Each structure stands twice: as structure tokens, then as C-alpha cells.
């Protein structure tokens, strides 16, 4: 994974996502999902472009029913954007780099 794209676990979710003051994009995914395998390189590439402006994390949902239920993740891949501990945007399904870039720019501009 890229320097700005790291794994998060239920044990580190609060610290790395909810307590962060910057934009955090969480990629809820699963190793066995073909859709997630398509999404993964898109997020890795975009994470490099936004280093210092946003953090990207990946959470493997396998066996994480409590956390996925808490954040209403009903399909994968799902990208949830957090700022100041609050969900501010969400994308479910595969999103390619250009659309992802536009979504991130919109969230960053909104402050």
C-alpha cells in the first residue's frame, strides 16, 4: 500500500479515523471481492496525489459486522469520507480515479 493509504482495524478506527482533524477516506472492502480488487489501485493512485491534504485507509470488512453495521455499510466497496469524526460523504460501488478526484475536491472545497 502507498504511504498515504494504510490499513485500519476496529482497534485503531477511532484514533486514525474519528479523532483525525483532516479528511479521512475509509475504503470498506474485502479481500475476496472482485469489485474491491478493481477499486484498490484507483485509491492507491489517488492517495499519492492528496498526501498532506487527506488520509486514505482500508478496512477489511470480513468478520467486522459490528463496525460495518455502525457505519451502515451494506455493500462493498464503500468509501466513507470523515472529517472531525463525522461522516460527510459516501460512495458505494466502484468509482474510477477521475470521479473520485472530483468527489475529493468537492469535499475539500466545502471545508
C-alpha positions in Angstrom: 0.0 0.0 0.0 1.1 3.6 -0.6 2.5 5.7 2.2 -0.8 7.7 2.5 -3.0 4.6 2.2 -2.9 2.3 5.3 -4.9 -0.5 6.9 -7.2 0.4 9.8 -8.7 -2.1 12.2 -11.6 -1.8 14.7 -8.9 -1.2 17.4 -7.4 1.7 15.5 -10.5 3.1 13.8 -11.3 5.7 16.5 -7.8 7.0 16.7 -6.9 7.0 13.0 -10.3 8.0 11.6 -12.6 9.6 14.1 -10.0 11.6 16.0 -8.2 12.9 12.9 -8.6 16.6 12.2 -8.0 16.1 8.4 -10.1 14.4 5.8 -10.0 10.6 6.1 -11.4 8.4 3.3 -12.1 4.9 4.6 -12.3 2.1 1.9 -14.6 -0.6 3.4 -13.6 -3.6 1.4 -12.9 -7.4 1.4 -10.0 -9.4 0.0 -12.3 -11.8 -1.9 -14.3 -9.1 -3.6 -13.5 -8.6 -7.3 -15.1 -5.1 -7.2 -12.7 -4.2 -4.3 -9.8 -5.5 -6.3 -10.7 -3.1 -9.1 -11.2 -0.2 -6.7 -7.9 -0.8 -4.8 -5.4 0.6 -7.4 -7.6 3.6 -8.0 -7.4 4.6 -4.3 -3.7 3.8 -4.1 -3.0 6.1 -7.0 -5.2 9.0 -5.8 -3.9 8.7 -2.2 -0.4 9.8 -3.5 -1.9 12.9 -5.1 -3.6 14.0 -1.9 -0.8 13.4 0.5 -0.8 16.1 3.2 -4.4 17.0 2.4 -6.3 13.8 3.1 -5.6 10.3 4.5 -6.8 7.1 3.0 -7.4 3.9 4.9 -8.7 0.5 4.2 -10.8 -1.6 6.5 -11.3 -5.3 5.6 -15.0 -5.9 6.5 -14.6 -9.6 6.8 -15.7 -10.5 10.3 -16.3 -6.8 11.2 -20.1 -6.9 11.4 -20.3 -4.5 14.3 -18.3 -1.8 12.6 -20.0 -2.2 9.3 -23.4 -2.1 10.9 -22.4 1.0 13.0 -21.5 2.9 9.7 -24.3 1.4 7.6 -22.0 -0.3 5.1 -24.3 -2.5 3.1 -22.2 -3.1 0.0 -18.6 -3.2 -0.9 -16.6 -1.3 -2.0 -17.9 1.6 0.0 -15.9 4.8 0.5 -16.8 6.9 3.6 -15.3 10.3 4.0 -14.8 11.5 7.6 -13.9 14.9 8.9 -13.7 15.8 12.6 -15.2 12.4 13.5 -18.3 12.9 11.3 -19.3 11.2 8.1 -19.5 13.9 5.5 -19.8 11.9 2.2 -20.2 8.4 0.9 -19.8 6.5 -2.3 -20.9 2.9 -2.7 -19.6 0.8 -5.7 -16.6 1.2 -7.9 -15.6 4.7 -8.6 -12.8 5.4 -11.0 -10.0 7.9 -10.5 -11.4 11.0 -12.2 -14.7 10.8 -10.5 -13.0 10.0 -7.2 -10.8 13.1 -7.6 -13.8 15.3 -8.3 -15.6 13.9 -5.2 -12.5 14.6 -3.0 -12.0 18.1 -4.4 -15.7 18.9 -3.7 -15.3 17.7 -0.1 -12.1 19.6 0.4 -13.6 22.8 -1.0 -16.6 22.5 1.2 -14.2 22.6 4.1 
